[in-house]
């Protein structure tokens, strides 16, 4: 097998693993979006933005943030640092929502 074909094959295998992982993470992320939508009366894309903000500011994978949000619905507390980041992200979202449109 030539090096070019080997590189392409390796890349395709890596992409396939990433897609499998993403598909496995998707349900918990969608559930976390639903929790945020129900809790804060936000739209799906706003819930997504909140989760991404928490993930980026806490430097934690999105899946981990989503698992913490969904686990909290069972009465188990979220880790304090994630809870702080979530509170900040929601506060930022609410402030943005209340800001009058510019123009």
N, C-alpha and C positions, 0 to 999 in steps of 0.2 A: 504494500500500500504506500503510495507516495505521501510526502509530508503534508501537502495541501489537503488531500483527502482526509488524512488523519486529523489535521487541525479542525476541519469542518465537522467531522464525526464527533470529536471531543466537545466542540462547542454545542452541537445539537444535543448531546447527552447531558451537558450541563444545563442547557435551557429546559430540557424535559424535566430534570430534577427540580429546578426552580418553579416550574409550572405546577408540578405535583405538590410541592410545599405550599404554594399560593392557594391552590384549590383546597388543600386541607385546612388552611387558616381562614378561608373566606366565611364559613358558617359562623364562627365565633365573632368575627369582625361585624358581620351583618347583625348578629344578636346584640352586640354592644351598641351598634347604631340605633337599634330599636329601643334599647334601654334609655339611651340619651334622648331620643325623640319623645318617648313617653314621659320622661322625667322633666324635660325642659321645654316641651312643646316646640321642638325645632324640626326643620325639614331634613330629609335624608342627607343632602349634601352638606348641611350645616353640622350634623352629627359627625359626618366623615371628617370635616375640617377640625372639629374639636378633638377627635381621636388623633388625627395627624399632628396637631399642635402639641398635645400631651406627649406623644411619641418623640417628637423632635426635641422638645424642651427638656424632657426627662432622659433623653438619649437611651430610649428603650424601644425595642421592636414593637410595631403596631399590634401584632398578635398578642404580645404580653400585656399591653395596655387593655386590649379588648377582653382578654381573659380576666383581668382584674376587675373590670367594670361588670362583666356578667357574673363573676363569682360574688361580687358585693350584693347582688340581688338575693343571694341565699342567706344573707346575714353575716357573712364573713367580711371583716373590714378590709379595705384596700390598703396596700402598703402606704405609709404616711406620705412618702415623697410623691407617689403617683396621685394620691388624694389632693395634695397641695397643687400639683400641676393641673389636675382636672379642674379644681376650683378656679384657678387663675385663667384657664382656657375658657371656661364657661363665663366668667366675669367679663373677659375680653369680648367674647361673642355677644353677650348681652349689651355691652356698651356700644358695640358696632351696630347692633340691631336698633338701638334707640337713637342713634345719630341720625339727624335729618339728612335727606339726600342733598348732595352738593349740586350746584348747577345754577 
